[in-house]
């Protein structure tokens, strides 16, 4: 059984990624921040799809928590999957911020950096010995690294950093045939940032008007793309930013 480690797998895009991969027979080690009931529900749904999941609490913004997770993972792999390594690392966990640049505090900037840049860097570094040769790392960027919407500059800046990091990882990890890519979702109807795209009809309509396909994205649009990218069909895709936005703001 192939195994994917997915941060932020209990809700939103991470949940969809986990479910789509599970439907293809991939075992899941998923992390969640605080809502154990949501994580358990995802694990149960994965089991119904014929796969297996272990959900682990993790605050990716804490370096100490990343260390603890990395130390615990070998036992999780052995006990839950009878493996000593895993195949796919998806650095997905994140949080949003809507604030103009001139009103963004240092504390907010530090939090975004810790979650969106420092955590993927350090977690990949710590888990790298456990990734199987020929495996994959997938970082999550955003369409906002290409187009601009006032008020999201700090968040978008972090995603720009992730895209640069992705290219460097792909270059440095190639000796072990590990591919590294960044997937960049557009506006998706989830609970992210308070559910602004999903729950605000005016925002939903405005975003849909910027997409040639005439609707906002859905979690399954991203989950399906991730499952395809991490399949054998994606083995020759490397060091690339793949935008999955329906063509938003072309």
C-alpha positions in Angstrom: 0.0 0.0 0.0 1.2 3.5 -0.9 1.1 6.0 2.0 0.5 9.7 2.0 1.3 12.0 4.9 -1.0 15.1 4.6 -1.0 18.0 7.0 -4.4 19.6 7.6 -6.3 16.6 6.4 -9.4 16.9 8.6 -11.2 19.6 6.6 -11.3 21.6 3.4 -8.8 20.8 0.7 -6.7 18.4 2.8 -9.8 16.3 3.5 -10.6 16.1 -0.2 -7.1 15.2 -1.0 -7.1 12.4 1.6 -10.4 11.0 0.3 -9.4 11.0 -3.3 -6.1 9.4 -2.6 -7.8 6.8 -0.4 -10.2 5.9 -3.2 -7.1 5.0 -5.2 -6.0 2.7 -2.4 -3.5 5.0 -0.8 -3.2 4.8 3.0 -3.3 8.2 4.9 -1.5 9.6 7.8 -3.3 12.9 8.3 -2.8 15.7 10.7 -5.4 18.0 12.3 -5.0 21.1 14.4 -7.7 20.8 17.1 -11.0 19.2 16.1 -10.6 15.5 16.8 -14.2 14.7 15.9 -13.7 16.0 12.3 -10.5 14.0 12.0 -12.2 10.8 13.2 -15.0 11.4 10.7 -12.5 11.6 7.9 -10.7 8.4 9.1 -14.0 6.6 9.1 -14.9 7.8 5.6 -11.5 6.6 4.4 -12.1 3.2 5.9 -15.4 3.1 4.0 -13.5 3.6 0.8 -11.4 0.5 1.5 -8.2 2.2 2.7 -6.8 3.0 6.2 -6.0 6.2 8.0 -4.3 7.4 11.1 -5.1 11.0 12.2 -2.6 12.8 14.4 -2.9 16.1 16.2 -0.2 18.6 15.0 0.2 22.3 15.3 2.4 23.0 12.3 3.2 26.4 13.6 5.2 24.9 16.5 8.7 23.7 15.8 8.6 21.5 18.9 5.4 19.8 17.6 7.0 19.2 14.2 9.9 17.5 16.0 7.5 15.3 18.1 5.5 14.3 15.0 8.7 13.4 13.1 9.8 11.2 16.0 6.4 9.5 16.3 5.9 8.8 12.6 8.1 5.7 12.3 6.0 3.9 15.0 2.8 5.0 13.2 4.0 3.7 9.9 5.1 0.4 11.5 2.0 -0.2 13.6 -0.6 1.0 11.2 0.8 0.1 7.8 3.7 -2.3 8.4 6.0 0.1 6.6 9.2 1.8 7.6 8.7 4.6 5.0 6.0 6.5 3.1 5.5 7.7 -0.5 4.0 11.1 -0.6 4.3 14.2 1.7 1.6 16.9 1.1 2.4 20.2 2.9 -1.2 21.4 3.0 -2.0 22.9 6.4 -2.6 26.6 6.4 -4.5 29.6 7.6 -5.6 32.8 5.9 -5.3 36.5 6.6 -7.3 39.4 5.1 -5.5 42.6 5.9 -3.9 45.4 3.8 -0.2 45.5 3.9 -0.2 48.7 5.9 -2.4 47.1 8.5 -0.6 43.8 8.8 1.1 43.4 12.2 4.5 41.8 12.8 2.8 39.1 14.9 0.5 38.2 12.0 3.4 38.1 9.6 5.3 35.9 11.9 2.4 33.5 12.3 1.9 33.2 8.5 5.6 32.6 8.0 5.7 29.9 10.7 2.7 28.0 9.2 3.2 28.5 5.5 6.9 28.7 5.0 8.8 27.5 8.0 6.6 24.4 8.6 6.8 23.0 5.1 10.6 23.6 5.1 11.3 22.0 8.4 8.7 19.1 8.1 10.1 18.1 4.8 13.6 18.3 6.2 12.7 16.2 9.2 10.7 13.6 7.3 13.0 13.3 4.3 14.8 10.1 5.5 11.3 8.4 5.7 10.2 9.3 2.2 10.7 6.3 -0.1 13.0 6.7 -3.1 10.9 7.6 -6.1 8.3 9.3 -3.8 6.9 12.8 -4.0 6.6 16.0 -2.1 3.7 18.3 -2.9 3.5 21.8 -1.6 0.4 23.9 -1.6 0.7 27.4 -3.1 -2.2 29.6 -4.3 -3.4 31.4 -7.4 -2.7 34.5 -5.4 1.0 34.0 -6.1 0.2 34.8 -9.8 -2.7 37.4 -9.6 -3.4 40.0 -7.0 -6.3 40.8 -4.8 -5.8 43.7 -2.4 -5.8 42.7 1.2 -4.1 39.3 0.8 -0.6 40.4 0.2 1.1 38.9 3.2 -0.5 35.5 2.6 0.3 35.6 -1.1 3.9 36.5 -0.3 4.3 33.3 1.7 2.9 31.3 -1.2 5.5 32.9 -3.5 8.2 31.7 -1.2 6.8 28.1 -1.3 7.0 28.1 -5.1 10.7 29.1 -5.0 11.3 26.5 -2.3 9.6 23.9 -4.4 12.0 24.4 -7.3 15.0 24.1 -5.0 13.7 21.0 -3.4 13.1 19.4 -6.8 16.7 20.2 -7.7 18.2 18.9 -4.4 16.0 15.8 -4.0 16.5 14.4 -7.5 19.3 12.1 -6.6 16.7 9.9 -4.8 14.3 10.3 -7.7 11.9 12.2 -5.4 9.7 14.7 -7.3 8.6 18.0 -5.8 5.8 20.2 -7.2 3.5 23.0 -6.0 -0.2 22.9 -6.6 -1.9 26.4 -6.7 -5.6 26.4 -6.1 -7.7 29.3 -7.0 -10.7 30.5 -5.0 -12.4 27.4 -3.5 -15.7 27.1 -1.7 -14.5 25.9 1.8 -14.5 27.1 5.3 -11.0 28.7 4.7 -10.8 32.4 5.9 -14.2 32.1 7.5 -15.9 30.5 4.5 -15.9 33.8 2.6 -16.0 32.3 -0.9 -18.4 29.5 0.1 -20.9 31.4 2.3 -20.9 35.0 1.0 -23.2 35.1 -2.1 -21.8 38.4 -3.4 -18.2 37.1 -3.1 -19.1 33.8 -4.7 -20.7 35.6 -7.6 -17.8 38.0 -8.0 -15.2 35.2 -8.0 -17.3 33.1 -10.4 -17.3 36.0 -12.8 -13.5 35.9 -12.9 -13.4 32.3 -13.9 -14.1 31.3 -17.6 -15.9 28.1 -16.5 -18.4 30.3 -14.6 -18.2 28.9 -11.1 -16.0 28.9 -8.0 -13.8 25.9 -7.3 -14.9 23.0 -5.1 -12.7 20.9 -2.8 -13.1 17.9 -5.1 -11.6 19.9 -7.9 -8.4 20.0 -5.9 -8.5 16.6 -4.3 -8.9 14.9 -7.7 -6.0 16.9 -9.2 -3.8 15.9 -6.3 -4.7 12.3 -6.6 -3.9 12.4 -10.4 -0.6 14.3 -9.8 0.6 11.7 -7.2 -0.3 8.8 -9.4 2.1 7.0 -11.7 0.8 9.3 -14.5 2.6 12.2 -12.7 6.0 10.7 -12.3 7.6 13.0 -15.0 6.2 16.2 -13.6 8.8 17.8 -11.4 9.8 21.3 -10.1 6.6 22.7 -11.5 3.8 25.1 -10.3 0.5 23.6 -11.3 -2.4 26.0 -11.0 -5.9 24.5 -10.5 -8.1 27.5 -10.6 -10.4 27.0 -13.6 -8.5 29.8 -15.3 -9.2 32.4 -12.7 -8.2 36.0 -13.6 -6.6 35.0 -16.9 
